[in-house]
């Protein structure tokens, strides 16, 4: 069967080819202008998906880098404050050495007691320093002023508190005698709601980071959290509900109101980094600490005020240990900074590698694109020439 090719079919074919050539020409011109092989998803769906994945990884690196910059600033300020605290302890020890001798008078010791009080005030200001709106040395309780000017002589249990959004409207009261060795925050989370007899709960002794086993002994209204702390619940008009949360702070003796928790952020995929130094470790004899710095400074002040050379001399060893304690935590800052430096270098290398991979998929080979552009330009001109000739045909041309 012979198929007749009409002039209309020829004209349509020429116009279609011309439009296709124009479209390809324009795409190549766009790639030359942008120097990108992929300017929209339709250019290369698979390649575009690859580019989006790589860009997401690159964005993660930027966030990790910002996290590390924040940690670096925090540690720099922490190190500066600890160094200043170390200098104050050196001055305090110099005073103790000078005033522990038999040649010192009651008047000179009384005068130096005033100086030591100034050192205590400066030390308190350093220990309560902030970075932004967060306290440097309060552990995980960054909104809590870390140190008080007067210390607790015995352990204390704070008042029980309920989280915002709780359903339960009854009373919760804390009680007992705290027997722990460090400051802690106990949290009770309701797992299964209902009456006191029906409800179940879990307890955390680290502020909610980890949780104990589920329990169902609330029927008496009183539960023991640990370390001698109790919470007593009195029912209200609304029963306990799942995810109701109650907490209580417990404090040991001393000047510290924070805890031993550490602040951390991710500096890599699944790589948390603890960047803070707690006041517990740096300034107290709890946790990793060895000396209650405010305690020993106040002991020195009292010995100076009472003209007690033996008492002054007895402070010397503790002041040396306190200086070593501060130096140890300054070294910890340095160790953390070194780790950040290594991690940042790794991130820079990874960022460059990702940029290369993105470029390999997304960027155009300009010389190859220019060659294709020149060829397409020739084809487009040929299409224009053919279209112009068919447009000049008349009925007379078919009688020749």
Secondary structure in CASP SS format (residue, H / E / C, confidence):
PFRMAT SS
TARGET T0000
AUTHOR 0000-0000-0000
METHOD secondary structure of the structure
MODEL  1
X C 1.00
X C 1.00
X C 1.00
X C 1.00
X C 1.00
X C 1.00
X H 1.00
X H 1.00
X H 1.00
X H 1.00
X H 1.00
X H 1.00
X H 1.00
X H 1.00
X H 1.00
X H 1.00
X H 1.00
X H 1.00
X H 1.00
X H 1.00
X H 1.00
X H 1.00
X H 1.00
X H 1.00
X H 1.00
X H 1.00
X H 1.00
X H 1.00
X H 1.00
X H 1.00
X H 1.00
X H 1.00
X H 1.00
X H 1.00
X C 1.00
X E 1.00
X C 1.00
X C 1.00
X C 1.00
X C 1.00
X H 1.00
X H 1.00
X H 1.00
X C 1.00
X H 1.00
X H 1.00
X H 1.00
X H 1.00
X H 1.00
X H 1.00
X H 1.00
X H 1.00
X H 1.00
X H 1.00
X H 1.00
X H 1.00
X H 1.00
X H 1.00
X H 1.00
X H 1.00
X H 1.00
X H 1.00
X H 1.00
X H 1.00
X H 1.00
X H 1.00
X H 1.00
X H 1.00
X H 1.00
X H 1.00
X H 1.00
X H 1.00
X H 1.00
X H 1.00
X H 1.00
X H 1.00
X H 1.00
X H 1.00
X H 1.00
X H 1.00
X H 1.00
X H 1.00
X H 1.00
X H 1.00
X H 1.00
X H 1.00
X H 1.00
X H 1.00
X H 1.00
X H 1.00
X H 1.00
X H 1.00
X H 1.00
X H 1.00
X H 1.00
X H 1.00
X H 1.00
X H 1.00
X H 1.00
X C 1.00
X C 1.00
X C 1.00
X C 1.00
X C 1.00
X C 1.00
X H 1.00
X H 1.00
X H 1.00
X H 1.00
X H 1.00
X H 1.00
X H 1.00
X H 1.00
X H 1.00
X H 1.00
X H 1.00
X H 1.00
X H 1.00
X H 1.00
X H 1.00
X H 1.00
X H 1.00
X H 1.00
X H 1.00
X H 1.00
X H 1.00
X H 1.00
X C 1.00
X C 1.00
X E 1.00
X E 1.00
X C 1.00
X C 1.00
X E 1.00
X E 1.00
X C 1.00
X C 1.00
X C 1.00
X C 1.00
X C 1.00
X C 1.00
X C 1.00
X C 1.00
X C 1.00
X C 1.00
X C 1.00
X E 1.00
X E 1.00
X E 1.00
X E 1.00
X E 1.00
X E 1.00
X C 1.00
X C 1.00
X C 1.00
X E 1.00
X E 1.00
X C 1.00
X C 1.00
X C 1.00
X E 1.00
X E 1.00
X C 1.00
X C 1.00
X C 1.00
X C 1.00
X C 1.00
X C 1.00
X C 1.00
X C 1.00
X E 1.00
X E 1.00
X E 1.00
X E 1.00
X E 1.00
X E 1.00
X C 1.00
X C 1.00
X C 1.00
X C 1.00
X C 1.00
X C 1.00
X C 1.00
X E 1.00
X E 1.00
X E 1.00
X E 1.00
X E 1.00
X E 1.00
X E 1.00
X E 1.00
X E 1.00
X C 1.00
X E 1.00
X C 1.00
X C 1.00
X C 1.00
X C 1.00
X C 1.00
X E 1.00
X E 1.00
X E 1.00
X E 1.00
X E 1.00
X C 1.00
X C 1.00
X C 1.00
X C 1.00
X C 1.00
X C 1.00
X C 1.00
X C 1.00
X C 1.00
X C 1.00
X E 1.00
X C 1.00
X C 1.00
X C 1.00
X C 1.00
X C 1.00
X C 1.00
X E 1.00
X E 1.00
X E 1.00
X E 1.00
X E 1.00
X C 1.00
X C 1.00
X E 1.00
X E 1.00
X E 1.00
X E 1.00
X E 1.00
X E 1.00
X C 1.00
X C 1.00
X C 1.00
X C 1.00
X C 1.00
X E 1.00
X C 1.00
X C 1.00
X C 1.00
X C 1.00
X E 1.00
X E 1.00
X E 1.00
X E 1.00
X E 1.00
X E 1.00
X E 1.00
X C 1.00
X C 1.00
X E 1.00
X E 1.00
X E 1.00
X C 1.00
X C 1.00
X C 1.00
X C 1.00
X C 1.00
X C 1.00
X C 1.00
X E 1.00
X E 1.00
X E 1.00
X C 1.00
X C 1.00
X C 1.00
X C 1.00
X C 1.00
X E 1.00
X E 1.00
X E 1.00
X C 1.00
X C 1.00
X C 1.00
X C 1.00
X H 1.00
X H 1.00
X H 1.00
X H 1.00
X H 1.00
X C 1.00
X C 1.00
X C 1.00
X C 1.00
X C 1.00
X C 1.00
X C 1.00
X C 1.00
X C 1.00
X H 1.00
X H 1.00
X H 1.00
X H 1.00
X H 1.00
X H 1.00
X H 1.00
X H 1.00
X H 1.00
X H 1.00
X H 1.00
X H 1.00
X H 1.00
X C 1.00
X C 1.00
X C 1.00
X H 1.00
X H 1.00
X H 1.00
X H 1.00
X H 1.00
X H 1.00
X H 1.00
X H 1.00
X H 1.00
X H 1.00
X H 1.00
X H 1.00
X H 1.00
X H 1.00
X H 1.00
X H 1.00
X H 1.00
X H 1.00
X H 1.00
X H 1.00
X H 1.00
X H 1.00
X H 1.00
X H 1.00
X H 1.00
X H 1.00
X H 1.00
X H 1.00
X H 1.00
X H 1.00
X H 1.00
X H 1.00
X H 1.00
X H 1.00
X H 1.00
X H 1.00
X H 1.00
X H 1.00
X H 1.00
X H 1.00
X H 1.00
X H 1.00
X H 1.00
X H 1.00
X H 1.00
X H 1.00
X H 1.00
X H 1.00
X H 1.00
X H 1.00
X H 1.00
X H 1.00
X H 1.00
X H 1.00
X E 1.00
X C 1.00
X C 1.00
X H 1.00
X H 1.00
X H 1.00
X H 1.00
X H 1.00
X H 1.00
X H 1.00
X H 1.00
X H 1.00
X H 1.00
X H 1.00
X H 1.00
X H 1.00
X H 1.00
X H 1.00
X H 1.00
X H 1.00
X H 1.00
X H 1.00
X H 1.00
X H 1.00
X H 1.00
X H 1.00
X H 1.00
X H 1.00
X H 1.00
X C 1.00
X C 1.00
X C 1.00
X H 1.00
X H 1.00
X H 1.00
X H 1.00
X C 1.00
X C 1.00
END
